[in-house]
Amino acid sequence: MTTSLCEFCSHTKDVVSAKGSRFLLCGKAATDNRFQKYPPQPVVQCGGFEQKKEEKISE
Ligand code: SF4
């Protein structure tokens, strides 16, 4: 199975339905109509992709 760019993108928001299905919502769709709110997966190429920053765990 191909891994989607959305998995590693800072614009992705995880949405889980009441039935437990998982959807990847593209946050860029809210401000840029070139992007779909729920892009067909997997996304293998995307002009809006921005790598997620590592989350730092503070002690
Ligand atoms: S900008 Fe592209 S890679 Fe990022 S969440 Fe949206 S569709 Fe996926």
Backbone and ligand atoms as CSV (ligand in chain L), in Angstrom:
chain,resi,resn,atom,element,x,y,z
A,1,MET,N,N,0.841,-1.194,0.000
A,1,MET,CA,C,0.000,0.000,0.000
A,1,MET,C,C,0.881,1.251,0.000
A,2,THR,N,N,0.527,2.231,-0.836
A,2,THR,CA,C,1.316,3.453,-0.940
A,2,THR,C,C,1.030,4.363,0.250
A,3,THR,N,N,2.087,4.910,0.819
A,3,THR,CA,C,1.929,5.848,1.923
A,3,THR,C,C,1.581,7.212,1.357
A,4,SER,N,N,0.619,7.881,1.977
A,4,SER,CA,C,0.187,9.191,1.508
A,4,SER,C,C,1.055,10.307,2.089
A,5,LEU,N,N,1.346,11.306,1.266
A,5,LEU,CA,C,2.080,12.489,1.732
A,5,LEU,C,C,1.358,13.156,2.899
A,6,CYS,N,N,0.022,13.084,2.874
A,6,CYS,CA,C,-0.780,13.736,3.919
A,6,CYS,C,C,-0.395,13.249,5.320
A,7,GLU,N,N,0.060,12.007,5.408
A,7,GLU,CA,C,0.437,11.456,6.719
A,7,GLU,C,C,1.558,12.271,7.367
A,8,PHE,N,N,2.384,12.912,6.527
A,8,PHE,CA,C,3.560,13.630,7.026
A,8,PHE,C,C,3.433,15.134,6.859
A,9,CYS,N,N,2.253,15.608,6.499
A,9,CYS,CA,C,2.053,17.019,6.171
A,9,CYS,C,C,1.480,17.785,7.372
A,10,SER,N,N,1.991,18.993,7.555
A,10,SER,CA,C,1.543,19.815,8.686
A,10,SER,C,C,0.104,20.303,8.519
A,11,HIS,N,N,-0.447,20.204,7.308
A,11,HIS,CA,C,-1.810,20.686,7.052
A,11,HIS,C,C,-2.876,19.614,7.291
A,12,THR,N,N,-2.448,18.408,7.593
A,12,THR,CA,C,-3.392,17.302,7.779
A,12,THR,C,C,-4.074,17.378,9.142
A,13,LYS,N,N,-5.372,17.113,9.119
A,13,LYS,CA,C,-6.098,16.955,10.381
A,13,LYS,C,C,-6.785,15.603,10.321
A,14,ASP,N,N,-6.592,14.825,11.353
A,14,ASP,CA,C,-7.224,13.517,11.439
A,14,ASP,C,C,-8.666,13.663,11.870
A,15,VAL,N,N,-9.580,13.039,11.141
A,15,VAL,CA,C,-10.994,13.070,11.516
A,15,VAL,C,C,-11.437,11.620,11.655
A,16,VAL,N,N,-12.014,11.291,12.792
A,16,VAL,CA,C,-12.507,9.928,13.006
A,16,VAL,C,C,-14.019,9.995,13.154
A,17,SER,N,N,-14.714,9.232,12.307
A,17,SER,CA,C,-16.184,9.252,12.332
A,17,SER,C,C,-16.707,8.480,13.545
A,18,ALA,N,N,-17.991,8.619,13.797
A,18,ALA,CA,C,-18.623,7.920,14.911
A,18,ALA,C,C,-18.489,6.402,14.759
A,19,LYS,N,N,-18.372,5.954,13.517
A,19,LYS,CA,C,-18.222,4.509,13.264
A,19,LYS,C,C,-16.761,4.058,13.294
A,20,GLY,N,N,-15.859,4.988,13.552
A,20,GLY,CA,C,-14.448,4.629,13.687
A,20,GLY,C,C,-13.644,4.710,12.404
A,21,SER,N,N,-14.264,5.186,11.298
A,21,SER,CA,C,-13.506,5.350,10.066
A,21,SER,C,C,-12.625,6.586,10.179
A,22,ARG,N,N,-11.434,6.492,9.627
A,22,ARG,CA,C,-10.488,7.600,9.719
A,22,ARG,C,C,-10.387,8.310,8.380
A,23,PHE,N,N,-10.478,9.645,8.417
A,23,PHE,CA,C,-10.349,10.459,7.213
A,23,PHE,C,C,-9.230,11.467,7.436
A,24,LEU,N,N,-8.526,11.796,6.362
A,24,LEU,CA,C,-7.493,12.817,6.446
A,24,LEU,C,C,-8.035,14.095,5.811
A,25,LEU,N,N,-8.205,15.099,6.630
A,25,LEU,CA,C,-8.732,16.381,6.168
A,25,LEU,C,C,-7.562,17.297,5.827
A,26,CYS,N,N,-7.650,17.946,4.682
A,26,CYS,CA,C,-6.596,18.886,4.283
A,26,CYS,C,C,-6.953,20.279,4.781
A,27,GLY,N,N,-6.173,20.813,5.697
A,27,GLY,CA,C,-6.423,22.133,6.266
A,27,GLY,C,C,-6.265,23.254,5.254
A,28,LYS,N,N,-5.521,23.041,4.188
A,28,LYS,CA,C,-5.323,24.083,3.174
A,28,LYS,C,C,-6.597,24.341,2.384
A,29,ALA,N,N,-7.501,23.372,2.360
A,29,ALA,CA,C,-8.745,23.515,1.597
A,29,ALA,C,C,-9.587,24.681,2.117
A,30,ALA,N,N,-9.438,25.039,3.367
A,30,ALA,CA,C,-10.232,26.124,3.953
A,30,ALA,C,C,-9.848,27.484,3.381
A,31,THR,N,N,-8.607,27.625,2.908
A,31,THR,CA,C,-8.133,28.928,2.440
A,31,THR,C,C,-7.705,28.926,0.979
A,32,ASP,N,N,-7.664,27.742,0.361
A,32,ASP,CA,C,-7.163,27.647,-1.013
A,32,ASP,C,C,-8.002,26.617,-1.763
A,33,ASN,N,N,-8.769,27.093,-2.764
A,33,ASN,CA,C,-9.706,26.182,-3.437
A,33,ASN,C,C,-9.036,25.213,-4.420
A,34,ARG,N,N,-7.711,25.255,-4.504
A,34,ARG,CA,C,-7.004,24.254,-5.319
A,34,ARG,C,C,-6.925,22.918,-4.581
A,35,PHE,N,N,-7.239,22.952,-3.284
A,35,PHE,CA,C,-7.137,21.737,-2.473
A,35,PHE,C,C,-8.524,21.236,-2.088
A,36,GLN,N,N,-8.648,19.912,-2.059
A,36,GLN,CA,C,-9.912,19.302,-1.653
A,36,GLN,C,C,-9.892,19.068,-0.146
A,37,LYS,N,N,-11.051,19.259,0.485
A,37,LYS,CA,C,-11.128,19.072,1.932
A,37,LYS,C,C,-10.735,17.642,2.312
A,38,TYR,N,N,-11.246,16.684,1.552
A,38,TYR,CA,C,-10.886,15.288,1.782
A,38,TYR,C,C,-10.261,14.747,0.497
A,39,PRO,N,N,-8.946,14.951,0.306
A,39,PRO,CA,C,-8.314,14.515,-0.938
A,39,PRO,C,C,-8.326,12.989,-1.060
A,40,PRO,N,N,-8.565,12.483,-2.292
A,40,PRO,CA,C,-8.518,11.033,-2.490
A,40,PRO,C,C,-7.146,10.514,-2.078
A,41,GLN,N,N,-7.149,9.456,-1.306
A,41,GLN,CA,C,-5.897,8.895,-0.794
A,41,GLN,C,C,-5.469,7.687,-1.619
A,42,PRO,N,N,-4.192,7.406,-1.765
A,42,PRO,CA,C,-3.095,8.197,-1.216
A,42,PRO,C,C,-2.710,9.359,-2.123
A,43,VAL,N,N,-2.272,10.457,-1.482
A,43,VAL,CA,C,-1.728,11.593,-2.224
A,43,VAL,C,C,-0.225,11.324,-2.396
A,44,VAL,N,N,0.243,11.291,-3.640
A,44,VAL,CA,C,1.657,10.986,-3.879
A,44,VAL,C,C,2.450,12.217,-4.319
A,45,GLN,N,N,1.735,13.271,-4.711
A,45,GLN,CA,C,2.389,14.504,-5.141
A,45,GLN,C,C,1.471,15.657,-4.766
A,46,CYS,N,N,2.014,16.704,-4.136
A,46,CYS,CA,C,1.153,17.806,-3.723
A,46,CYS,C,C,1.971,19.088,-3.577
A,47,GLY,N,N,1.505,20.148,-4.221
A,47,GLY,CA,C,2.199,21.434,-4.166
A,47,GLY,C,C,2.087,22.109,-2.808
A,48,GLY,N,N,1.152,21.658,-1.979
A,48,GLY,CA,C,0.963,22.292,-0.682
A,48,GLY,C,C,1.641,21.568,0.458
A,49,PHE,N,N,2.307,20.480,0.141
A,49,PHE,CA,C,2.914,19.666,1.191
A,49,PHE,C,C,3.954,20.441,1.983
A,50,GLU,N,N,3.831,20.381,3.298
A,50,GLU,CA,C,4.854,20.927,4.195
A,50,GLU,C,C,5.082,19.907,5.291
A,51,GLN,N,N,6.325,19.512,5.437
A,51,GLN,CA,C,6.697,18.484,6.417
A,51,GLN,C,C,6.267,18.883,7.833
A,52,LYS,N,N,5.657,17.931,8.538
A,52,LYS,CA,C,5.320,18.163,9.947
A,52,LYS,C,C,6.598,18.370,10.734
A,53,LYS,N,N,6.550,19.282,11.678
A,53,LYS,CA,C,7.710,19.470,12.546
A,53,LYS,C,C,7.650,18.422,13.646
A,54,GLU,N,N,8.835,17.999,14.070
A,54,GLU,CA,C,8.909,17.049,15.179
A,54,GLU,C,C,8.323,17.721,16.422
A,55,GLU,N,N,7.492,16.988,17.127
A,55,GLU,CA,C,6.949,17.552,18.362
A,55,GLU,C,C,7.923,17.294,19.495
A,56,LYS,N,N,8.227,18.373,20.199
A,56,LYS,CA,C,9.167,18.220,21.313
A,56,LYS,C,C,8.386,17.955,22.584
A,57,ILE,N,N,8.881,17.016,23.338
A,57,ILE,CA,C,8.235,16.682,24.615
A,57,ILE,C,C,9.040,17.366,25.718
A,58,SER,N,N,8.394,18.309,26.419
A,58,SER,CA,C,9.108,18.982,27.495
A,58,SER,C,C,8.950,18.219,28.795
A,59,GLU,N,N,9.955,18.302,29.603
A,59,GLU,CA,C,9.912,17.556,30.875
A,59,GLU,C,C,9.414,18.428,31.999
L,1,SF4,S1,S,-1.509,20.121,1.540
L,1,SF4,FE1,FE,-1.404,18.262,0.247
L,1,SF4,S2,S,-0.167,16.811,1.397
L,1,SF4,FE2,FE,-0.861,18.407,2.818
L,1,SF4,S3,S,-2.765,17.636,3.731
L,1,SF4,FE3,FE,-3.327,18.861,1.946
L,1,SF4,S4,S,-3.470,17.409,0.250
L,1,SF4,FE4,FE,-2.320,16.392,1.890
